Amino acid sequence: MPKSTNEADLVGSVRDAFISQQELTWDRLIHQLDPSVQPHQSEPLANAAAIARPRVCSNGELIEKAACNFTHSQGSSLPSAASARNPHLADKPFSASALSVIVHPRVPRVPTTHMNVRFFFVDDGEGHWYFGGGMDLTPHFVYVEDAVTWHEHARSACRDQPQYQQFKQQCDTYFYLPHRSEARGIGGLFFDDLNQPDFTSCFELVLRVCEHFRAAYTTIFNRRRELAITPEDESWMLHRRSRYAEFNLIHDRGTRYGLQSGRRIESVLASMPPRASWTYGHDAETEEQRELLSCLQNPRQWI
């Protein structure tokens, strides 16, 4: 870990670490869970101002779509989606690196998952930096065992129990659809503007998030991968995916940032589900479906 606060040292260290985490996640998570996925060929972009390494695949036997995208960019004016909480940083030169991962399974009993880690360095005259990110789980059916596994790994990624509780609460608050009065999923971790107590501690935290994200999802995926796909379960999964799409298009700051910063639109929207359905007046019809809605409308303390 670099001890310098020099921009080049910090930015370069994070950029290289995120690229390594992208390779690990692509090889040890996505391809190990479903070797049958078909990668989309997309040439990496690299120039003086930006690096883009999109990794997107689809049409696997168990994974319908997954994305594992790394981006690094520099700009003369920090976009408003990244400066709204810190207006004193608006319009300042910046560097940003981010790794975003999304998995949309084909098996309805396997949950959708998402992870993002990001780093900003803003040239405000003093060298302002911060990390953001987290991991969250969006099941279509609730298995308490899976929720406990997910949150145990989330807690292990954190420095201590108070930090886990803080990040869990922030996750429950952030991934919420007010127009539906429900959460997107069963949460995990969410943090932003993280720069305390020091760079090394924050850097180590985001790398632990990457590690525990892979471990938790691998365990949960392998528990449910052999469960049957029924027409009723698939219909419910597609219905729940519509809520996922609504959050990403209406509320997600990452989507707004990508659009404002001029990133490739295919990469900005790579997290969108490949299929979803909006059925008018669709209500929960089974006890399992009603249990999911209860969890989404009343966030729980899983551990």
N, C-alpha and C positions, 0 to 999 in steps of 0.2 A: 504494500500500500504506500502511495506517495505521501511524504510528510510536507511537501511544499504546497503553498497555496497558489502557485503559478498556474495560470489558466491552461497552458499547454500540458503541464504535468497531470492536472486533474482530469481534464477533458480526454486526453489520450488514454489514461488508465481506465476510465470508465468505458470509453468506446471499445477498447480491446477486450475488456472483461465481458461486455454485453455481446460482442460477436462470439466469444467462446461459449457463453451461455446459450446463444442461438444454436450453435452446432450441437451442443449437448442435448438440448431439448428436441431438436429435429431428429437426431439419431437415436437417443435413448428413451424418448417418450413416444413421439408420434409414429416413427417407423417400427419401433418394437411392439407397440400396441396393435398396429395393423400394417404388416408389411405389404398388403395388397393395395394401399393407397396409390393413386396416380398423381405424380407431381406435375404441376403446371410449369412449363419452361418460361422463365422470365429472367432476362439478363440483368445482373447487378449494375447499378449506376454508381459511378464514382467520379467526382470532379473536385475542384477546389472548394466548393461550397456545400457539397452534400455527398453522402454515401447511402445507398438504398440496397438492401439485400432481402428481397421478398422471397419467402418460401411458403408456397400454398399448394395443397394437394386435395384431392377429392375422389369420390367414387370407389372408396374402399369397401370391403365386406363389413367392417365394423365402424369405420369412421366415414361419415358422408362428406365432411369437409373439415380441413384444419388449416390454420395459418400460423406461421412463426416468423414474424417480420422484424428486421432490424433497420433502424434509420438513424442517420446522423446528419445534422444540418447546422448551418450558420446563417445568420441574417443580421441585417442592420436595424431591425425593429421587432421587438418581441410582440407576437400576436396577442390580441386582447384576451383570448381564451386562456392564455398562460399568465397574464398580468392582472386579471380582474381582482384577484385577492391581494395583489401587491401593486397598486397603481403607481407607486414611485418607480417601478421598473418598466413601465410602459414606454415603448418606442426606443428602448435601449438595445445596443448590439448584444447578440447572444449566440451561444452554442448549445445544442441539445442532442442527446442520444437517447434512444428508446428501444426497448424490446417488447413486442406484444405477441401474445400467444392465445389462440382460441381453438377449441375442439368442439365440433358439432357431431355427436355420435349418430350412427344409424340405428343402434339398438335403443329403443325408448327408455329402457330401465337403466341405461348408463346416463349419467348427468352431463350436461354441457358444462364446460369450464373455461375460465379466462384468467390470464395473468398479464400484468404489465409492470415494467420497471422503467424509470426514466430519470434523466439527470439534466439539469439546466445550469449553465454558467452565464451570468448576465454581467456585462461590462457597465457597471453603474459608477465607476470611479474607484470602488473598493473591492470589486471582485465578489459579487454575490452569487452563491451557488446553493442548490437544494436538490434533494431527491424526491421522487414520488412513486406511487405504484400500489401493488397489492395483488391479491388472489381471491377469486370468488367462485362459488359453485352454484349452478342453476339446474337442480333436478326436476324431472317431470313427474317423479314419484318419490316419496320420502322414505328413506331407509335410515333409521336412527343410527345404526352402526356406521353408515357412510358419513353422516353428519358429524359424528363424534370423531372419526378418523380425520376428517378434513380440518376440524377446529383444533384437534390436538397438534397436528402439523403446523397449523397457523400459529398456535401459541409457541411452539418450539422455535419458530423462525424469529420470534420477538425477543427482546432483551430480557423482559420479565413479564409477570402477570399484569401489572398495571398498563404496560405498553400494549399488550394483547387486548385488554379490555377497551383501551382507547381506540385502537385501530379497528376492532370489531364494531364498535359503535359507529365509527365514521363510515365503515363499509355498509352497515345497515341503513345509515342515513343517505349515503350517496346513491346506492343502487335501489332507488325507490321511484315508483311511477305514481306521482300524485293523482293523475287523471284516472288511474285504476285502483287507487288506494291499496296498493300491494307492492311488496319488494320484488325485484327481479329474480332473486334466488335466496339461498340460505346464508349468504354472506361469506365472511372470511376476514380479510384485511384490506384496509384502504388508508393510505396516508399521502400527504402532500406537503410541500414547503418544509421538508425535513432537513435540518442542518445542525441539529443538536444531538449529542454533546460535542461531536467533532466529525470531521470528514471520514476518518477511518471507521468509526463506529457505524455511521450511516451507510457507508459503502458495504461493510460486512453484512449489515441487515438485509440490503436488497439482494445480495448474493445468496443469503440463507433463504429468502423468499423463493428464489428460483429453485433451489435445491428441494425445499419442502413441498413446493408446488408439484414437482415431478414425482416425488415419492408418494404423496397423498393421492394424486390422481391415478397413478399406476395401480395402487392397491384397490381403489374403488372401481376402476374400470375392469380389472381382472375378476372382481367379485361378481359383476353383473353381465359380463360379455356373452355368456352362454344362455342367458334368459331369452325366451321366445319373443319374436316380434309378431304381435297380433294386430289386425286392422284397427281395433279399438284403441290400443296403446299408441299406435302410430298417429292416429287422428288426434289424440290428446297431445302428443308431443308437438305436432305441427301447430296446434292451437297455442300451446305455451311458447313456441318459437315466435309467434307474432308479438308477444309481449317483449321478448328479447329485442326484436327489431325496433319496436316502438321506443324502447329506452335508448338504443344506440342512435336513432335518428332525431329524437326530440331532446334528450337530456344530456347525452354524454359529452363531456368537455373534450375528450380526446378526438372525437369526430369533428367538433368545431375547430379545434386547433389544427387538425390535418387539412381541413378545407381552407382555413385562414392562411396557413403557411405555404400553400401552393403545392402540397404533396400530390403524388400520382393518385388519382381518384380510386383506382382499383385497389391500391394499398390501404387507403383511408377506410374503404368499405369492406375490407377483407374479412372483418369479423361478422358480417351479416350472415344469417343462416341461408343455406342453399335453397331450402323450401320452407314455407310457412303458410298458415291459413288463417283467414279472418272470417269466421262464421257468425253471422248475425245472431245475437242472443244466446251464444254458446255458454251453457252453465255446466258446472261440475255434476256428473251423473252417478259416480260411484263413490264409495267410502274413501278409497285411496285418493281420488281426485279432490274430494272435499278436505282431506287431511293436508294435502299440499297447500290448498288455498288458506287453510288455517295457519300454517307455518308462515306463509308469505304476508299475511295480514297482521300477524302477531309474532314478531321476531323472538326467537328463543335463545336461551343460554344453554348451549349444547354440552359444555364441559364445565 
